[in-house]
C-alpha cells in the first residue's frame, strides 16, 4: 500500500491544486471540479478505492483536453 503522502484526497483543494500545478495546469475551481470527476472515472476503471499521485498525473496527461 502506498504511503498516505502519495495518495490524493479529493476533498482537499490544496491536494488537487498540487496535482494540477505538477501537471502544469491552472489551479481554478473549474479544473479542480474536472479533476474530481476524472478521479471518479479513473478509480472505477482501475478498480481502486484511492489513487496515488502517479495515477492522477497519468490521468491528467491522458485527458489534457479537460483542463485549461
C-alpha positions as CSV (number, residue, x, y, z in Angstrom):
1,X,0.0,0.0,0.0
2,X,1.2,3.5,-0.8
3,X,2.1,5.9,1.9
4,X,-0.6,8.5,2.8
5,X,1.6,11.3,1.4
6,X,1.5,9.5,-2.0
7,X,-2.3,9.3,-2.1
8,X,-4.7,12.0,-3.3
9,X,-7.5,13.2,-1.1
10,X,-10.2,14.7,-3.4
11,X,-11.9,16.6,-0.7
12,X,-8.8,18.8,-0.1
13,X,-8.4,21.7,-2.5
14,X,-4.7,22.1,-1.7
15,X,-4.1,18.4,-2.8
16,X,-6.0,19.0,-6.0
17,X,-4.1,22.2,-6.6
18,X,-0.8,20.3,-6.2
19,X,-1.8,17.7,-8.8
20,X,-2.8,20.5,-11.2
21,X,0.3,22.5,-10.6
22,X,2.5,19.4,-11.0
23,X,0.9,18.8,-14.4
24,X,1.3,22.5,-15.5
25,X,-2.4,23.2,-15.3
26,X,-4.2,26.3,-13.8
27,X,-5.5,25.9,-10.2
28,X,-9.1,27.0,-10.9
29,X,-12.3,25.7,-9.4
30,X,-13.3,24.5,-12.9
31,X,-10.1,22.5,-13.1
32,X,-10.5,21.1,-9.6
33,X,-14.1,20.0,-10.5
34,X,-12.9,18.4,-13.7
35,X,-10.1,16.6,-11.7
36,X,-12.7,15.3,-9.2
37,X,-14.9,13.9,-12.0
38,X,-11.9,12.4,-13.7
39,X,-10.7,10.8,-10.5
40,X,-14.1,9.1,-10.1
41,X,-13.8,7.6,-13.6
42,X,-10.2,6.5,-13.1
43,X,-10.9,4.9,-9.7
44,X,-13.7,2.9,-11.4
45,X,-11.6,2.0,-14.4
46,X,-8.7,0.9,-12.3
47,X,-10.9,-0.8,-9.6
48,X,-9.2,1.3,-6.9
49,X,-10.6,3.0,-3.9
50,X,-7.9,5.6,-3.7
51,X,-5.5,7.0,-6.3
52,X,-1.8,7.8,-6.0
53,X,-0.2,11.0,-7.2
54,X,1.2,8.9,-10.2
55,X,-2.3,7.7,-11.1
56,X,-3.6,11.2,-11.1
57,X,-0.7,12.6,-13.0
58,X,-1.2,10.0,-15.7
59,X,-4.9,10.7,-15.9
60,X,-4.3,14.4,-16.3
61,X,-1.8,13.8,-19.1
62,X,-4.2,11.3,-20.8
63,X,-7.1,13.8,-20.6
64,X,-5.2,17.0,-21.2
65,X,-8.2,18.5,-23.1
66,X,-10.3,18.6,-19.9
67,X,-8.1,21.2,-18.3
68,X,-7.0,24.8,-19.2
